[in-house]
């Protein structure tokens, strides 16, 4: 619209003169994590390997990993957020072909108790509920 109130042609910024998009407000569910796939691995000291829930470990930067289901990938899950007792400590990209993700803290975790949980995030930024992969809902 110019100063005289004359309206010019409509443009969309796309070659087909339309601007199409999808609104996604649905968060991924807890079921997007493949059952039994969430693991914690200790790679330091005399005892290494998969960590059982409730264990004491000497690796201050253990690897937390898992896998997203095919349905989760089809639903657009692209990122996993990692929490320690409810505080976001990092994120891991999801491999689009395998659904695998892994996270190693960038700095050492403090001595003491930790409770790790994860949530799935889709391409629109919708975040699902926090889950742990353990029966008591936290990996501690």
N, C-alpha and C positions, 0 to 999 in steps of 0.2 A: 504494500500500500504506500503510495507516494503522499506528499504533503497535501495534494489536492483531493486525496481520498480515492484515487483510482487504484483498483486492484490489478496486479499483474498476474501472469499465469502461475498456476500451482506447480511446484516442483517437489520432488521427493528425495533426490539424491541417489536414486537407483535407476538403472537403465530401463526397467519396465514401468516406470512412473508409479510405483507402489512401494510402500515401506512395510514389509511384513516382519512380524516378530511374534514370539511366544512368551506369555507370562507364566512363570513357574513359581508357585508359592508353597509347594508340597515338599516337606523335608524328607530325606531318606529315613527308612525305618531301621530299627536295630537289627533286623534280619538280613541286612545287606552284607554283614560279616559272615564269611563262610564258617560254618560250625566247626569248632575245634581248631581253627587256624591261628588264633591269636596266641603268640608266644613271646616269652622274654628269655634272652640268652645272655649268660655270663661268659665272657671270653678272657677273664683275668684270673691269675692265681692257680693253685693246685687243683681246684674243683671247677670245671668249666662245663658248659652245655646248657640245656634247657633248664629253666628255673621253675620249681614248683611254687604255687601260691603259698605264702607264709614263710618262705625260706629267708635265710640271711646270706647275702652275697658280698663279695669283695670287689666287684666291678662297679665303679662309680658312673660308668657310661654304658650300661647294658643295652642291647639291641632289642627293641620292641617291634614285632612284625606280625603280619597277618595277610589275609586275602579277602577281597571283595567278591561276592557271588556274580555270576553272569547276569542275573536280574539287576543287581546293583549297578554293574557297568552299563547295562542297557538303560537304566534309569538316570544315568549321568553322573554317578559318583566319581569325582576326580581328585579328592583330597581327604586325608584322615587327620583330624586334630587330636593331639595327645595331651592329656591332662594328668596332673599329679595332685591328688586330693582336691580336685575341682579347679585348679589353676592351670590355664593353658601354658604348656611348656614348649610346644612346637607343632609342626605339621609335616606330613609326609605325602608326597605325590603318589597317586595310584597309577600303576602301569596299565595303560588302556587295553593291552592285549592279554595280559595274564591276571590282572586284578591284584597283583602283589603290591605290598607297601612295606616299608621298614623305616624305623626311626632310631637314631642314636643321638642322645643329648649332646649338644654342642659344648657344654661344659659339665664338669663333674657334679653329680647329685650329692647333696649334703649327707653326712652320716645320719642315720636314724630311719624312721619309718616313712614309707612312700606308698601311695595308693594310685596306681596307674589305670586310667580309663581312656577310651577312644570314642570319637564320634565321626560319622561320615558326612562329607560336605559335597553337594552336587555343584554342577557348573553354574547354576544361578546363585550360589552362595547360601542355599538353605542347609542348615545343620540339623542332623538327627540327634537322637538321645545318646548319652554317654553309656558305653558298655565296656566290660572288662575281659570277657572270655573266661571268667572264673565264676563259680557258683555263688560267691558272696558279693558280686558286683564291684570288686576292686582288686587289683593286683597289688598285694602288699606283703 
